[in-house]
Amino acid sequence: MILKNAAVDGAITDITIEAGKITQVGRVPEPGVDLKGKTVIPGCIDIHAHGCAGFDTMDGQFSEMCAFLAEHGTTSWLPTTMTQPIEAVERVLQADTACPGTQILGFHMEGPYISKQYKGAHNEQYIKGLDLEEFRQLENVRIVTLAPELDGAVDFIKNCGALVSVGHTAADYDITVRAIEAGASCLTHTCNAMPPLHHREPAVIGAAIDKGLYAEVICDGIHIHKAMITALYRIFGEQRLIFISDSMRATGLPDGAYEFGGMRVNVKDAVARTESGAIAGSTATLWQCVKKAVEFGIPFQSAVRMATQTPAEYLGIPKGRIVPGYDADLLVLDGMEIEAVMIAGAFFKDAD
């Protein structure tokens, strides 16, 4: 397949695709699909999302979610589990993920190895200490979020075999630095469910800045004030800040009562909260987060990078760029609206 007259980084060019991969970016004489100068960007990669369209990762049913996410510009994702009995998590990790639409790249396991003090919307009943032997029995975990102040954290981080993200934690600066030195490489939804950055007690965020970690951020305009979003962008840069949706099952649905992590959640004015008042995930898609970032003053190309290339680099996968050898996961835009979605070289949502 050849995409003709695509605007890539502001220049009109052609994109040649074979066997789901980009093989050439440059003018070719052969005919193809004429995009008439519309902007083409890589597909969004969401490394932290719990659900959408009435479904949750813990349901273990991914067809509807993969279809919804693809329609809304997310071409690959890590379904993210909640703090539940380990048997329930294990069942989800073994579920069938071969679904049309958005590609599932593995799972993000958020909890149960977290702090009760900073549990957020997680069910305290199932929070537990680190258990390396238990974790090693689990399959398909790409990222695990943990609180590094828990006993055995350094050994766990060194030997768990997954990417480790620090989150839902009360850790101070020194504890976090030890976790980073052991191999932790990211912060989970930065600023949320962790101590704030303080000039004498820099804590988790200060350690991440100091040591150059990746940092997730929920850019929905609700979890974090826009001034903090732009500050994090200036501090971490587009090479380290990763936009996530942290979406839950109410994404794409109206306000009302929902279930999240085994608890009742009320959604009002698109904001999800537990009955205790804690924010419980978001109702935004990752593309909506990109649009919010641009609205907040972040340059378009930087906002796109933080939802595409940067998470791909964190995961170490050939996605998120429009260059030969990379997966042909692409979005065609009409202004800031998604007109077409391509996944692995095939249109899921056709161009007009």
Buried (B, 14 or more C-beta within 10 A) or exposed (E): BBBBBBBBEEEEBBBBBEEBBBBBBEEBEEEBBBBBEBBBBBBBBBBBBBBBBBBBBBBBBBBBBBBBBBBBBBBBBBBBBBBBBBEBBBEBBEBEBEBEBBBBBBBBBBBBBBBEEBBBBBBEEBBBEBBBEEBEEBEBBBBBBBBBBBEEBBEBBBEBEBBBBBBBBBBBBEBBBBBBEBBBBBBBBBBBBBBEBEEEEBBBBBBBBEBEBBBBBBBBBBBBEBEBBBBBBEBBBBEBBBBBBBBBBBBBBEBEEBBBBBBEBBBEEBBBBBEEEBBBBBBBBBBBBBBBBBEBEBEBEBBBBBBBBBBBBBBEBEBBBBEEEBBBBBBBBEEEEBBBBBBBBEBBBEBE
